[in-house]
Amino acid sequence: MPGDLEDLDEAVRGDLDSKFAARELAVTSCRKIIRSSANAIRALHRNEPERAGSLMDDAQRLIAEVRGPLEEHLDIYYAGFFYDAVKEYAEARLTAALLGGARLPLPAEIGIDTVPYLKGLGEAVGELRRRLLDQLRIGLLDEAGATFEQMESILAVLGGLDYPDGMTSGLRRTTDIARSLIERSRADLTTTIVQERLRRELSGE
């Protein structure tokens, strides 16, 4: 092999070996990030905030560990599997704030980029719908109404972001799903309110 091709072979192998190592680290860590985030959301719904916080901290640590090696390989950094994992972490953090009545943290405050943050915010609408249905089930109509207002407020933000879909990595689809969940929740809330009004009228309350 001519010397220039030997140099080329060595250079590309070195780059690809580094890229492969970064990819393998990301793939392994992403599985853990997704698992920790999903378990954190389950803990939030079971009213286990301390466990949820610990799991979210684990996910945040893993994201920070992966970010460094991936910054040298931006094609992997912006690959779908890494952003999907970060999105799950964002959903957990935002769900915690929404369910706890706290201020929503900004992307920089939880160490992630804007796009996975927004997609996580959109998916948090599904967790709010779960809360709303739980509230309706036990007759907390005022609380369910407040939860519905949270859902609508999120949709107003997401729906106002008119940017190319390629730039926002499919945010429009996430927004459309959130809109569908909100319309179903509107129907559930309205039906329950009407039923409760009829019950009161019939019972003379």
Stockholm file with secondary structure:
# STOCKHOLM 1.0

chainA/1-205         MPGDLEDLDEAVRGDLDSKFAARELAVTSCRKIIRSSANAIRALHRNEPERAGSLMDDAQRLIAEVRGPLEEHLDIYYAGFFYDAVKEYAEARLTAALLGGARLPLPAEIGIDTVPYLKGLGEAVGELRRRLLDQLRIGLLDEAGATFEQMESILAVLGGLDYPDGMTSGLRRTTDIARSLIERSRADLTTTIVQERLRRELSGE
#=GR chainA/1-205 SS CCHHHHHHHHHHHHHHHHHHHHHHHHHHHHHHHHHHHHHHHHHHHTTCHHHHHHHHHHHHHHHHHHHHHHTTCHHHHTSHHHHHHHHHHHHHHHHHHHHHTCCCCCGGGGTCCHHHHHHHHHHHHHHHHHHHHHHHHTTCHHHHHHHHHHHHHHHHHHHTCCCCHHHHTSHHHHHHHHHHHHHHHHHHHHHHHHHHHHHHHHHTC
#=GC SS_cons         CCHHHHHHHHHHHHHHHHHHHHHHHHHHHHHHHHHHHHHHHHHHHTTCHHHHHHHHHHHHHHHHHHHHHHTTCHHHHTSHHHHHHHHHHHHHHHHHHHHHTCCCCCGGGGTCCHHHHHHHHHHHHHHHHHHHHHHHHTTCHHHHHHHHHHHHHHHHHHHTCCCCHHHHTSHHHHHHHHHHHHHHHHHHHHHHHHHHHHHHHHHTC
//
